[in-house]
Amino acid sequence: MEKENQREEKRYDAIHLLNYICLDSENRQLGQGMARTLNLSETGVKIETHQSIETRDIVFLAIGIGEDIFDIKGKVVYCNRGSEGLFESGVEFYELDFESFGKLKRFIKALEEKNA
């Protein structure tokens, strides 16, 4: 069962395609695939995939938003089967580099202004 909203940052609905690579704790690649974002905040993202992602996995995400690509590392905090048989996973960002964080902040600001 998905945890109640535990992100401190406000979430924004945002549908974007991304590529992900899953690694184990020893940085061995476990799998990769395409996904889409469902919502996004400064601290994490909820993604939808065709494959289940284990909560112990580390993921590298390459999210394309407009002309920007965000390369983000995160850890999977939950994975549940959604209503349409796809999997919904919560990813908490960490080791976010300064450039990617700046792009993410600008994109979230644009979402805030659009929804105001």
C-alpha positions in Angstrom: 0.0 0.0 0.0 1.3 3.5 -0.9 2.2 5.7 2.0 0.2 8.8 2.5 1.8 12.0 1.1 5.1 11.9 2.9 6.9 14.4 0.7 7.3 17.8 2.4 7.4 19.6 -1.0 4.3 20.2 -3.0 3.7 17.7 -5.8 2.8 18.8 -9.3 1.1 16.6 -11.8 3.5 16.4 -14.7 3.5 13.7 -17.5 6.9 13.3 -19.1 8.7 10.4 -20.6 11.9 9.2 -19.0 14.5 6.5 -19.3 15.6 4.6 -16.1 18.3 2.3 -15.1 18.1 0.2 -11.9 21.2 -0.7 -9.9 21.7 -2.9 -6.9 23.7 -1.9 -3.8 26.9 -3.0 -5.6 26.1 -0.8 -8.7 25.3 -3.8 -10.9 22.7 -3.0 -13.5 19.5 -4.9 -12.8 17.4 -3.5 -15.6 16.3 -0.5 -17.6 13.3 0.8 -19.4 11.0 3.6 -20.3 8.6 5.2 -17.9 6.5 8.3 -17.4 6.3 10.7 -14.6 3.0 11.1 -12.8 3.9 13.8 -10.4 7.0 15.7 -9.4 8.4 17.7 -6.5 11.8 19.1 -5.6 12.6 16.0 -3.6 11.1 13.2 -5.6 9.0 11.8 -8.5 6.2 9.3 -8.9 6.8 7.2 -12.0 4.7 4.6 -13.9 6.5 1.6 -15.4 5.6 -1.7 -17.1 8.0 -3.6 -14.7 8.1 -3.7 -11.0 11.0 -1.9 -9.4 12.3 -3.2 -6.0 12.4 -0.8 -3.1 16.1 -1.6 -2.5 17.0 -0.5 -6.0 18.8 2.7 -6.9 17.6 4.3 -10.1 19.2 6.7 -12.6 16.6 8.8 -14.3 17.0 10.8 -17.5 13.8 12.9 -17.6 13.2 15.0 -20.7 11.2 18.2 -20.1 11.0 20.6 -23.0 14.5 21.1 -24.2 16.1 20.2 -20.9 17.2 16.7 -19.7 17.5 16.1 -16.0 19.9 13.3 -15.0 18.8 12.4 -11.5 19.8 9.6 -9.1 17.2 8.4 -6.6 16.2 5.5 -4.4 12.9 3.7 -4.8 10.8 4.1 -1.6 7.7 2.1 -2.8 6.3 0.3 -5.8 2.7 -0.7 -6.1 0.6 -2.1 -9.0 -1.7 0.6 -10.3 -5.3 0.2 -11.5 -4.4 -0.4 -15.1 -1.8 -3.2 -14.3 1.2 -0.8 -14.5 3.5 -0.2 -11.6 3.7 3.1 -9.7 6.9 3.8 -7.9 8.0 6.6 -5.6 11.5 7.8 -6.1 13.3 10.0 -3.6 16.1 12.1 -5.2 19.6 12.2 -3.8 23.0 13.2 -5.1 21.3 15.8 -7.3 23.9 17.9 -9.0 23.7 21.7 -8.9 22.8 22.1 -12.7 20.0 19.5 -12.6 18.6 20.9 -9.4 18.5 24.4 -11.0 16.7 23.0 -14.1 14.3 21.2 -11.8 13.6 24.3 -9.7 12.9 26.4 -12.9 10.5 23.8 -14.2 8.6 23.6 -10.9 8.4 27.4 -10.8 6.9 27.3 -14.3 4.3 24.7 -13.1 3.5 26.9 -10.1 2.9 29.9 -12.4 0.8 27.9 -14.8 -1.4 26.6 -12.0 -1.7 30.0 -10.2 
